[in-house]
Amino acid sequence: MDLNRLINMIINKLMGRVVNTAIDKGFDLASNRGRPSVAASAEAAPVDERTPAERKQAQDAKKLAQRAKKAQRAARKLM
């Protein structure tokens, strides 16, 4: 294996992780309708200003994203 191929493999692994992290952050941001998540806020005592319906919708969106990730992993294993 030559050095160029080895470097490409490492870069592809790193870029895959960066893209997956960005997608996760995007799903979290979208599920909270553009508001930062309560866990991610730097305030000492975070206050969740969402209504119960918005909270449920955010939880449902996160669950949907998790199912999509699982389906994606299963599809990769089959190919």
N, C-alpha and C positions, 0 to 999 in steps of 0.2 A: 504494500500500500504506500503510495507516494504521499509526500507532505501536503500537496494541494488537496487531495481527496480527504485527508485527515482534518485539515483546517475547515473544509466545506462541511464535513459532518458535525464538527463542533459548533460552527456558526449556525447551521440548520437547527440543532438542538436548542441553542440559546434563543434563536428567533422564535421557535415554536413556543417556548415558555413565555417569552415576552408577549406574543400574540394572545396566548391563552389567558394570561393575566389581564391584558387589556380588555379582552372579551368579557371576563368575569366582572371587572370594574364597570364596564358598560352595562351589563345586565343589572348589576346592583343599582347603578344610577338611574336606569330606566324604570326599574321596579319601584324606586322611591320618587318617581316623577321629577327628577332633576335635583332633588334635595339630597344632601349628603346623608349617609346612613347614621343612625344614632350611635352605633358602636364606633364609627370612624371619626366622630366629632371630638375635638380636643378640649371641649369644655369640661369643667370639673363635675357638674351635675347636669348631664344632657336631659333636655325635655323633648319628648316626642309630641310634636304638634299635629300629627296626623289623626284623622278620624279612625274609628275602628274599621270602617269599610276600606279605607286606604291601607291600613295595616294588613288586613286580610288579603287585599289585592297584591301588595308587595310580597307577602309570604307565598301566595300562589305563583307569582312570577318567578320567585327564586326556586320553588319546587319544579316548575316547568323547565327552567334552565338546567337544573340538576338532572332531570330526566333526559333532556336533550344531550347533555354531556355523556350520560351513560349509554344512550343509543349510539352516539358517535363512536365511543370506545368499542362497543360491540360490533359495529360495522367495520371498524378498522381490523378487529381480530378476525373477522370473516374473510377479509380480502387478503 
